[in-house]
Amino acid sequence: MSWLLALGSFTVFVLLVGHLVVALVFIIPTWRICTRAGFSGALSLFHLVPVIGLFIVMGILAFSTWPAGESGPRR
Protein backbone atom coordinates (compact mmCIF):
# COMPACT_ATOMS: atom_id res chain seq x y z
CA MET A 1 0.00 0.00 0.00
CA SER A 2 2.93 2.36 0.52
CA TRP A 3 3.69 2.21 -3.20
CA LEU A 4 0.34 3.93 -3.82
CA LEU A 5 1.34 6.81 -1.57
CA ALA A 6 4.70 7.04 -3.34
CA LEU A 7 2.97 7.08 -6.72
CA GLY A 8 0.74 9.93 -5.57
CA SER A 9 3.72 11.91 -4.30
CA PHE A 10 5.56 11.34 -7.57
CA THR A 11 2.53 12.48 -9.55
CA VAL A 12 2.28 15.71 -7.54
CA PHE A 13 6.00 16.33 -8.06
CA VAL A 14 5.74 15.78 -11.84
CA LEU A 15 2.72 18.09 -12.06
CA LEU A 16 4.54 20.78 -10.07
CA VAL A 17 7.67 20.61 -12.22
CA GLY A 18 5.56 20.53 -15.39
CA HIS A 19 3.64 23.60 -14.26
CA LEU A 20 6.86 25.50 -13.53
CA VAL A 21 8.30 24.65 -16.96
CA VAL A 22 5.14 25.76 -18.77
CA ALA A 23 4.96 28.92 -16.63
CA LEU A 24 8.55 29.81 -17.55
CA VAL A 25 7.73 29.36 -21.23
CA PHE A 26 4.89 31.88 -20.81
CA ILE A 27 6.71 34.30 -18.48
CA ILE A 28 9.51 35.25 -20.86
CA PRO A 29 7.40 36.51 -23.81
CA THR A 30 4.74 37.97 -21.52
CA TRP A 31 7.41 39.97 -19.67
CA ARG A 32 8.41 41.59 -22.97
CA ILE A 33 4.80 42.26 -23.96
CA CYS A 34 4.08 43.90 -20.60
CA THR A 35 7.13 46.16 -20.75
CA ARG A 36 6.34 47.25 -24.31
CA ALA A 37 2.75 47.98 -23.29
CA GLY A 38 3.98 50.14 -20.40
CA PHE A 39 3.19 47.74 -17.55
CA SER A 40 5.66 46.30 -15.10
CA GLY A 41 7.22 43.11 -16.39
CA ALA A 42 6.60 41.54 -13.01
CA LEU A 43 2.94 41.28 -14.02
CA SER A 44 3.93 38.20 -16.00
CA LEU A 45 4.80 36.41 -12.75
CA PHE A 46 1.07 35.77 -12.33
CA HIS A 47 1.71 32.81 -14.64
CA LEU A 48 3.11 31.05 -11.58
CA VAL A 49 -0.39 30.96 -10.06
CA PRO A 50 -1.85 27.59 -11.02
CA VAL A 51 -4.91 27.46 -13.30
CA ILE A 52 -5.99 31.13 -13.18
CA GLY A 53 -2.64 32.94 -13.58
CA LEU A 54 -2.83 32.97 -17.37
CA PHE A 55 -6.36 34.37 -17.27
CA ILE A 56 -5.34 37.12 -14.84
CA VAL A 57 -2.50 38.35 -17.05
CA MET A 58 -4.45 38.15 -20.29
CA GLY A 59 -7.45 39.86 -18.68
CA ILE A 60 -5.32 42.75 -17.48
CA LEU A 61 -3.67 43.13 -20.87
CA ALA A 62 -6.95 42.87 -22.77
CA PHE A 63 -9.24 45.09 -20.72
CA SER A 64 -7.07 47.86 -19.29
CA THR A 65 -5.74 50.97 -20.95
CA TRP A 66 -2.08 50.63 -21.73
CA PRO A 67 0.19 53.25 -20.15
CA ALA A 68 2.37 53.30 -23.29
CA GLY A 69 -0.69 53.75 -25.51
CA GLU A 70 -2.22 51.41 -28.02
CA SER A 71 -1.11 51.36 -31.59
CA GLY A 72 -3.68 52.68 -34.01
CA PRO A 73 -4.41 51.44 -37.49
CA ARG A 74 -1.41 51.68 -39.77
CA ARG A 75 -1.64 53.72 -42.94
MILOPA-892724 format. One record per residue (C-alpha): residue number from 1; residue in one letter; x, y, z. Coordinates in Angstrom, 1 decimal, always signed. Example, Ala and Ser with C-alpha at 12.3 -4.5 7.8 and 13.67 -1.06 7.14 Angstrom:
# residues 2
   nr  rest      px      py      pz
    1     A   +12.3    -4.5    +7.8
    2     S   +13.7    -1.1    +7.1
//
This chain:
# residues 75
   nr  rest      px      py      pz
    1     M    +0.0    +0.0    +0.0
    2     S    +2.9    +2.4    +0.5
    3     W    +3.7    +2.2    -3.2
    4     L    +0.3    +3.9    -3.8
    5     L    +1.3    +6.8    -1.6
    6     A    +4.7    +7.0    -3.3
    7     L    +3.0    +7.1    -6.7
    8     G    +0.7    +9.9    -5.6
    9     S    +3.7   +11.9    -4.3
   10     F    +5.6   +11.3    -7.6
   11     T    +2.5   +12.5    -9.5
   12     V    +2.3   +15.7    -7.5
   13     F    +6.0   +16.3    -8.1
   14     V    +5.7   +15.8   -11.8
   15     L    +2.7   +18.1   -12.1
   16     L    +4.5   +20.8   -10.1
   17     V    +7.7   +20.6   -12.2
   18     G    +5.6   +20.5   -15.4
   19     H    +3.6   +23.6   -14.3
   20     L    +6.9   +25.5   -13.5
   21     V    +8.3   +24.6   -17.0
   22     V    +5.1   +25.8   -18.8
   23     A    +5.0   +28.9   -16.6
   24     L    +8.5   +29.8   -17.6
   25     V    +7.7   +29.4   -21.2
   26     F    +4.9   +31.9   -20.8
   27     I    +6.7   +34.3   -18.5
   28     I    +9.5   +35.3   -20.9
   29     P    +7.4   +36.5   -23.8
   30     T    +4.7   +38.0   -21.5
   31     W    +7.4   +40.0   -19.7
   32     R    +8.4   +41.6   -23.0
   33     I    +4.8   +42.3   -24.0
   34     C    +4.1   +43.9   -20.6
   35     T    +7.1   +46.2   -20.7
   36     R    +6.3   +47.3   -24.3
   37     A    +2.8   +48.0   -23.3
   38     G    +4.0   +50.1   -20.4
   39     F    +3.2   +47.7   -17.6
   40     S    +5.7   +46.3   -15.1
   41     G    +7.2   +43.1   -16.4
   42     A    +6.6   +41.5   -13.0
   43     L    +2.9   +41.3   -14.0
   44     S    +3.9   +38.2   -16.0
   45     L    +4.8   +36.4   -12.8
   46     F    +1.1   +35.8   -12.3
   47     H    +1.7   +32.8   -14.6
   48     L    +3.1   +31.0   -11.6
   49     V    -0.4   +31.0   -10.1
   50     P    -1.9   +27.6   -11.0
   51     V    -4.9   +27.5   -13.3
   52     I    -6.0   +31.1   -13.2
   53     G    -2.6   +32.9   -13.6
   54     L    -2.8   +33.0   -17.4
   55     F    -6.4   +34.4   -17.3
   56     I    -5.3   +37.1   -14.8
   57     V    -2.5   +38.3   -17.1
   58     M    -4.5   +38.1   -20.3
   59     G    -7.5   +39.9   -18.7
   60     I    -5.3   +42.8   -17.5
   61     L    -3.7   +43.1   -20.9
   62     A    -6.9   +42.9   -22.8
   63     F    -9.2   +45.1   -20.7
   64     S    -7.1   +47.9   -19.3
   65     T    -5.7   +51.0   -21.0
   66     W    -2.1   +50.6   -21.7
   67     P    +0.2   +53.2   -20.2
   68     A    +2.4   +53.3   -23.3
   69     G    -0.7   +53.7   -25.5
   70     E    -2.2   +51.4   -28.0
   71     S    -1.1   +51.4   -31.6
   72     G    -3.7   +52.7   -34.0
   73     P    -4.4   +51.4   -37.5
   74     R    -1.4   +51.7   -39.8
   75     R    -1.6   +53.7   -42.9
//
